[in-house]
Amino acid sequence: LRSAAGHVYDFWDRVGRSIKRLMPEGLYARSLLIIIVPMVILQSVVAFVFMERHWTLVTHNLSAAVVRDIVYVATQVQEGRVQLDHSEGITNAVFEILRNARVLKPRAEPNMAVCWGGHSIGRFEYDYTKMVGYELGLRGLDICTGCGPGAMKGPMKGAIIGHAKQRRRSNRYIGITEPGIIAAESPNPAVNHLVIMPDIEKRLEAFVRVSHAIVVFPGGVGTAEEILYLLGILLHPDNAAQPFPLILTGPRQSAEYFERIDAFLRLALGDAVASRYQILVDSPQQVARAVRKGIEQVREYRVASQDAFFFNWGLTIDHALQQPFAPTHENMAALLPCYWIYWEVGKRLVTLGSPDAVYQRWIDAYASEQFANAVGRVLDA
């Protein structure tokens, strides 16, 4: 035992002498180490414990939401409780999925702002979405997005700061997605209510039914599809009297994007369509004020029509807009002009280029040889 103890003592003595040779000899340097080293160790331990706990909690909650919705929808379908052959049945199915996910609050005032936009946007556009989210949060509005990155993450992050400054609790950051999207991009950590809808069409209807206002930031083809989907609903004669705030906004660098969107909408749907949306550029406060004012009009209309605050039952959605897209030969043939047009537009614009990196990536993608080959295969089919 004495021999073993002696070996241990000699080992630690050698370690101590080695460390001592590495240590500074000056009093000032040693004083700094005495102060700094404990602080660094303490902060490292606290940061590791906090982040590990936070990520574990977020992963658990989001994973539980995915399992919950998959099991619920599968059970409902197997037991024949859903009727998807008519419009009312589809709307009821959307309602039941949202109700089961506990995102509908019956006794809450209208305060849900849905934010749409691209997941791959420039830094200046992302910062702008955070500023808008901050202003919405200051006004006590909850946020609902597609739950991914980019313009879906920015408004939530901004709203978190706005809610914190207002000492507001029980805030809702709702993410609504579907299997194809969530497989490609995971929910951002700000989401505290995640809902998995069965397909894109039911996801879009869920957005429209739970929202009291919709804010659209710059995006790509998916964002354009969402705008056209919503305007297709709002232009239905049965929805003419229903107020529905729709704000298109972005930083001043994105002004041209909305000018082209506006020109396309007027060309395709007529000038009257412009009465259903506002374009506000580089003004987060003005956007938040417009949303707040529009939600007050929504509240008055819901009270007068005796409709619920938490789910817009009175909105008429055509059955064709509720049908999921099936990739059959007939349906793909109907989409042929879309492929062809994007290819031709890409070929024309590639010679002109764009100073904006985001738009240049779009041009490069649709003018690329890979996309040309894909269009060729569709044409040959």
N, C-alpha and C positions, 0 to 999 in steps of 0.2 A: 504493500500500500504506500509506504514511504517513497519507494522508487517511482511508482506511478504518479504520485503527487508531485515529485520533483520534476518529472518530465513535463507535466502540465504547466508547472510554474515557469520552467525554462521556455516553453513555447510562448506563453503569454508575455513573458519578459522580452523575448525577441520581437514579438508583434508590437509591443509598446515602444521599443526603441526605434523600430522602423517607422511607426507613425510620428514619433517625436522628430525624426530627421526631416520628415515632410512638412512639419508645422513651421510657420514663420516664427522668427525669434524676437521680433520687435513687439513692444507692448501695445502699440496702436493696432497692428494687424491682429494680434491675439484678442484684443477687446472687440474688434469687429466680428471675429468668428464666434465669440461667446454670445454676441447679440443676434447675429444673422442665422447661424446654423439651426438653433431651436425654432426660429420662426419659419424657416424653409421646411423643416421636417414636419412641423405642426400643420402648415398650410397644405403640404402635399398629402398628408394623411386625411385631412378633412375633405379636400377636393376629391380624392379617390373614393372615400366612403360615400360622399354625397352623390357624385356622378354615377357610381355603381348602383346605388339605391334608386336613383332617378330613372336610369335606363332600364333597370329590372322592372320597375313599376310600370313604365310606359309600355314596354314589350308585353307584359302580362295583360294589361288592360286592352291593348289593341288586338292581341291574339284571341282574347276571350270574346271580343266583339265579332271577329271573323267567324269563330266557331258558332257563336250564338245565332248569327244571321243565316249561316249555311244550314244549320240543323233546323231552324224554324221554317225556312222556306221549303226545305225538302220534306219536312213533316206535313206542312200545309198542303203541298202538292200531292203527296202520297195518300192523304186522307180525303182528298177531293174537296177541300174547303175554299179553294180559290177558283174563280170563274174568269178566265182570260179571253173569252170569246166575245165580250162586249165592253164598251167603254167604262160603264159604271163598275163592272167587276174588276177591271184593271186598276181603277182609282181606289177601290176598296182594298185591293191587295197592297198597293203602295202605302195606304194609310196604316194597315195592319203591321206591315214591316217596320214602319217608323214608330208606331205605338209600342211594339214589342221591344224596340231598341231604346225606349224611354227618352226620346228626343222631343216629344210633344208635351208642352206644358199648358194644361187647360186654363190655369188661373193667371197666366202671365200676360202683360200688356204687349202689344205688337212691337217688336224690337229686333227682328231678325233680318240682317243684311247679308244677302248672298253675293259672293265675289267670284267672278269668272275671269280667266286670263290664261296666258301661256305658262307652261312649266319651265320653258327654256327662254328666259328673257335677259336683257342686259342689266348691268348693275344699276344704272340710273333708273331703269323702270322698276326694278325690285325695290330700291330705296323709296320710290314714289308710292308703291303699294303699301309699304310700312307706314308712311306718313298719313295716307288715307285711313288705314286701319287705326292709327293712333287717334285721329280726329273722330272716327266713329266710336271708338272706345270711350272717349271723353264724354260723348253724348249718350252713353249707356246702352249701346247697341251690341248685340251678340253677332258673331260671325259664322257663316256657313260657307265652305268652299269644297273643292274637289279633293282636298286633304293632301295634295302632293306638294312639290317644291314650287319655287318661282312665285307667280302671282297668287298661288293658293296658300303659300306659307307667309308671305309678307304681311297681308292684312291681319292675320292672327297674331303675329309677333307685335305689330303696332298696337293692336287692340289690347293686348296683355298689359302694355305700359299705360295706356289710357285708363283701363279699368283699375289698375293699381293706384293711379293718382286720384281716382274718384273714390277709393276705398270700397270698391264694388265687389261683392262676393257672388258666388254661384254663377259665375260667368260660363257661357257656353261657346265652345269652339268646335262646331260640328263639321265632320268630314263625311261626304257622301261619295261613294265610289262603286265600282262593279268589278267582277272577277278579272276581266281582261286588263283593266287599268291597274289594279292593286298588284297584279303579278309583275307589272313592268316598273312601277314606282311605289315605294312604301309610303305610308302616311307620315307626315311631318310630326315632330314631337309635341307641337302645340295642340294637336287634336285631343280633346277629352271626351268626345262622343263620336264614335266611328260607326257608320252604317254601310253595309254591303248590299246593294240592290242587285237583282238578278241579271239585269242587262242595261245597256246605255239608255234606252227609251224610258224605263222606269226610274232610272237615276235622274234624268232630266225632269221628269214629272215631279219627282220628290223635291227637287230644287224649287220648282215653280210653286208647288203647293205650300211649302213651309215658309217661303220668303215673304217679307213685307216690302222689300225693295231689292233691286239687283244692280250691282256695280260691275261694269265690264272694263278690264284693263287690256292692254295690247296682248295679242296672242297669235296663234297660227290658225290652221284650218279648223281645229276643234272649237276654238273660240268663235269663229265665224259661223260654224254650225249651230252653236248655242244661241247666238244672236238671231239667226234665221228661225230657229225652232221657237224661241220666245215670241218673236214678232208674228210668226204664223198663228200663234195662239191669240195674241192681243188683237190681231186684225179680224178675228172671227166676229161676226155680227152680234153674237150673244154676249161678247165681252166688251162691247164698245163703251158701255157706261162705267166699267169697273176701273178705278184708278190703280195703276201699277207703275211705281217709279222705276225707270230704267235709265241709268247714268253710264255713259261711255266716257272714260277719262284716262289720262296718262300724262306724263311729263311733256314739256314743250317739244322735246326731241321726237315725240310720237305724234305730233299734230298731223303730219301728213298721212299717217296710218288711218286716223279717224276721218280725215277728209275723203280718203278713198273708200272707206267703209260707207260713209254717208252717201257719196256719189253712187256707189253700187246699189245701195238699198233704194235710193230714189229712182234709179234707172229701172230696177227690177220690179219694184212694188209701187211706184208712184210717189209723188211728193207728199201725199197725205201720211205716209208712214213715218215721216219725221216728227209728227205730233206725238208719237208714242215713246220717244226717247230724247234725252238731252246729251249734248257733247260739252264737257267742261275740261279744259286743258290746263294743266299745271296749277291747280287750285284745290288742294286737299280740304281746306276749310269750307270752300264753297260747295264741294261735293258732299261733305258731311251735313251741311245745312240743308241742301236740296233733298238728301235722303231723309233727314229728320222731318222736314215739312211734308214730303210725300207720304211718309208713314202715318202722319196725323190724318191725312186725307183717307188713307186706307182704313184707319180705325173708324172714322166717321161712317164710311161706306159699309163696313162690316156690321156696325151697330144698326144702321138703318135697314140692312138686308137680313139681319139676324143670322149672320154667318159666324163661324168660329174664328177666333184670333189665331189659333195655333195650326190650322189647316184650311186652305182655301178651297172649300167645297163648291163655291159658286162659279169657279172658273171652268169654262167649257173647253175641253181639249178634244179635237177631232180624233176619231178612232184610228185613222191612218197614222197619226203622229205617235200613237202608243204601241204600234206594232214593231217588234224587233226585226232587224234586217237579217234575212236568211240568204247566205251566199250561194244561191242557185244560178244556173246558167242564164235564166231569164233576167234575174235581178242584176247579175254582173254585166250583162249586155246593156241594161238600162244605165249603168254607171260608166259605160265606155266613153261618152263625151267628156266626163270629168277627167279621166286619165289623159285623154287626148289633149284637152284644153290646157291642163297643167303643163304637159310636155311642151306644147307650142308656146305657151307664155314663158316658160323657162328658157327656151331656145332664143326667144326674142330679147328677153331681159339680160341674158348672160353677156351680151355685147355691150350693154349699157352699164351694168354693174350698179352697186349701191354703196354709199359711204357708211351706211349702218351695217355693222357686222351681222346683226340678227337677220336682216332682210337678205343680205348677201348669202348667208347659209341656206336660206329658203330657195334663192335663185340657183345656187350651186346644186342643191338636192334635185330639183326638178329638171335641170339641164344636164344632169349627169348621165353617163353611159348606162349605169345600173337601172335608172328609172326608164331610160329609153328602151332597154331590153325588156323591162316589165310591161311597158305599153305594147311593145311588139308582140309579146306572148298573148296579151289580152286580145289584140287585133287578130292574131292568128286563130285564137280559139273561137 
